[in-house]
Amino acid sequence: MFDEIIGNDRIKDLLKKSIELKKTSHSYLFIGTEGIGKKFFAKELAKALLCLEDNTCCGKCKSCIEFNSNNNPDFYVIEPEGNSIRIEQIRELQKGVLEKPIISEKKVYIIDNSDKMTKEAQNCLLKTLEEPPSYVTIILIGSNENAFLSTIKSRCTILNFHNIFISELQVFLKEVHGLELQNEFMLRATGGSISKALEICENREKYEEIYQLIANIRSFDVIEILKKAKLLYESKEEINSLLEYINIIMLEFAKTDYRYTNCIQIVENTKKRLKSNSNYDMSIDNMLLHIKEEIN
């Protein structure tokens, strides 16, 4: 159990112990940065709770076999529909909760991105958390603890997940995915997130091109800069991650040249403009040209 998941060993030990002692909570709140493995933990916990061989995740019983093939009728995952989890989805959960398990002694519900529940949905869920059937376990997963009502939090066992150490991340990428990420700036940009690390590996060339653009922008003329800006024009969906990466580079350069500190603010101002729906391409152009002006 949890053997193939990296990081957060304290939480692994706590969950293993609670399962061994049969003292698991009826509701959990898993909180931590996006992409650090919270859902992997939740699914492993669910599989163990549903296992017919004394909660061992045996992989051989009917429950484990059906769980591994995504067909276990006692396991449910609720995710946002659009930008939120609405009250109708929670009402469906409440109906299902009243039905007893089919295979196992328990039923497990995971509510992924549960910090996107509307207040109405949270208040609706509260009724179930207050008096859940003994056979039900509900696992909420989110990255923003402040988005939850205090009444929800008070009825859950809250587990705070920490970002994964870079050294652990490198081992995981190599041993599980056969990937290597040695670039110091790219490693910092992962933020200790598995999903972010995989995304950067997949787009390694793009990240390298951005580094070259920022590192050499002083020597480029305006026409060259605008040509190279095409890379950012075409990355609208991931621009926030790329701007964060640019600031990681700037922060390192600022150690030897204070002018890069001002460049960090230029990038932050660009984020604000994009958030307020300013013209996208023009905002990128202005950012790059102001950075060049600042360090020349």
N, C-alpha and C positions, 0 to 999 in steps of 0.2 A: 504494500500500500504506500503510495506517494513515492515509490522508488525511482520513477522516471521523471519526477518533477524536481526542479532545482530551486534552491533558496528557501527562506522562511522555515528553517529547521525547527524553531521553537513551536511554530503552529503545527507542523507535522507531528511532533512529539505529543503535543496537547491533544490533538484529535485522535491519534492512535490510542493514547491512554484512556480517553473517554469512551472509545469504542470497546476496548478490552474490558473496562469496568461496567459497560452498558449504562453509562451515565451521560449520554449525548443530550444536547439541548433540543427542544422542539422547534427552535428558530434561531438562525445565525444571521449575522450581518458581516459580510466579508468586505472590508474597506481597504483600498490601496490604489496606487497609480494604475492607469490603464495598461493592460498588456503584460502584467508581471506574473500571471498564472493563477489568478483567483478562481477562474472558471474551471481550470484543471483540478484544483483542490476540491472545489464543490462537487465535481463529477466523481472524483475518487471517493469522497465521503459518501455520496449518494450510493455508489456501487457497493461500498462496504455495508452500509445500512440495509440494503436490499438483499445482500448475499444470503443464501439459504444455509451456508456452512459456517454458522456462528460468526458472521461479519468478517470474513477473512479476505474478501475479494478473490475467491478461489479461481474464478475464470472457468469453472467446469459445471457449476450448477445451472439450472434452467434460468434463474434470474440473471446471473452473470453473462451467460451466453446471449440472452436476449438484450441485455444492457449493451454489450459490445457491438451488437448489430443494430443498435438504436430502435429496438422494438419492445423494450420493457414497458408493459402497460401500467406499471406502478411508478414510473418516472416521467416527470413533465418539466419542460423548460418554457418559461414565459419571457418574451422579449418585446421591446418597444415596437409598436405599430406606427411607423412614421417617426415623429419626434418624441413620443411619450408612451407611457403605459397607462391606459385609460381604465376607468372604473368598470367598464364592461368586461375587460379581461380578468379583473380580480373577482368579479361576480361569477365568472365561469370557473375560476379556481375554487371558489367557495362551494359551488355545486359539486365539483369533483371530490373535494375534501370529505364530503358526507358519505361517499361511496367507499366501502372497505377495499383493501388491497386484493389483487387477483392472484398474484404469484407469491409475493413475499408477506412478511408480517407487517411491513411498513409501506408507506407511500412517500415519495420525496418530490418536492417542488423547488426548482431553481428559478428565481426571478432575476434575470440578467439585466444589467444596467438599470437596476431598480431605483437608482437616484433620479430616474426620469419618470417615476410615477407621479401623476397629478396628486394634488392634496386630497381630492375626492377619492382617488384610488387608494391612497394611504389610509385614509379614515375607514374605508371599506375593509381593507386588509386587517386593520386593527381588531375588528370583531373576531376574526379567525385566530389572530395571535393571542388574544385574551383567553380563549377557551378552545384550543385546538384538540382534535381527537388524539388519543394516545398514540395512534399509528402514523401520525403525520409529522414530517420534518420539512420546514420551509427554510431555504437558504437564499438570502438577499445578497446580491453582488453589486457594488457601486464604487465610484471613485471620489464622490463628494459627500462626506458625512453630514455636512450642513444642510443638504437637500432633504434630509429625513426629518419627519416630525419627532419631537422628543418622546412622544408616547410610543412610537414605533421602536425607537432605539432602546427604550426602557424594557421592552419585552423580548429583546434579542440578546444573544451572546455575541458581543462585538469582538471581532478578530481583526487587528490592524496589520496588514501585510506591508513589508518593507521592500524597497527596490532591491533587485538582485545585484550582488557584487559583480564588477566587471570581469574579474578572474573566473567566477562561476559561469558567467555568460559566455565567455570565450570557450570554456570547456564544453558547455552545452551545444554551442553552434558546431563545434568540430566533431564531437562524438555522436550527436543525434542527427545533425543535418549535413555533416561533411563540409562545413563552411568555415572560413577564417576571416576575422575582422581585426586587422592589426593597426589600422590607421587610428591614431590617438584621438583626433577630432571626431571621427565617426563613432568611436567607442563611447566618448562622452555624450554624443547626441542620442545614444540609445536610452539614456536616462534609467538604465537598469531594467528596461522592458524587453521581454522576449519578442513580442510582436514587432516592436520598433526595430530591434536588431535585425530581424528577418527582412523587414521592409528595406532597411539600409543596405543589407547584403544584395537584395534584388536590384536596388538602384545605385549600386556602388559607383558606376561611371558618372552618373549625374552628380553625386556628392563630390566626386573628384573634380569634375568640371567647375563646380561652384567654388571649391577651394582655390583652384587655379585662377578663377576670375577675381576673387577677393585678394589673393596674395599678390597678384600682378596688376591690379587695377590702376595703380599709380603710373604704370608705363603705357597703358592703353590710351588711345585718343578717343574722343567722343563717339565717333562712328564705330570703332571696334567694340566699345562698351555696349552700345545699343544693339549691335549684332549679337553679342554674347548674351544679352538680356533675353533673347528668344527662349533660352532654356527655362527661365523663370516665367515667361509669358505662358508657356505650355504646361506649367505645373500648378495651376490655380487651385486644384483640389488638395494639394499637399503643401501650399505655400507657408502655412504657419510652422510646419516642421522644418522647412528649408530656411526660413528666417531665423528660427532658433539655432540652427546649425551655423548660419553666418555669424550670429552673435557669439557662439562658442569660439569660433576662429578669431573674431575681433578681441575677445577677452584675453586670449593668449597673446596676440600681437600687442595689446595694451601694456603688457608687462615690460616691453622695451621701448614703446612709443606711446606716450600719453594721448596722442591725438586719436588713437583708435577707441578711447573711452567715449569720445564725442560721437564716434561712428555707431556705437552701440545704441545711443539715444536716437540716432537717425533711423535705425532699424525699428526701434520701439515705436517711433512716431508713424512709421509706415504701417505697422500692425494696426494702429488706431485708425488710420485713414481707410485701410481696407475693411476694417470692422464697420466703419460708418458708410460703407458702400461707395467710396470714392472710385474714380476710374482706375481700373486694375493696372493696365499697361503703363499708364502715366505715373501711377504711384511707384511702380518698380523702376521706371526710368529716373524719376526724381531721386529715389533712394540711392541708386548707383552713382549718379552724377554728383550728388551731395557728398557721398563717401569719397569720391575722387578729389573733389574740391577741398575736403577737410584734411586729407593727408598729403596733398601736394605742397 
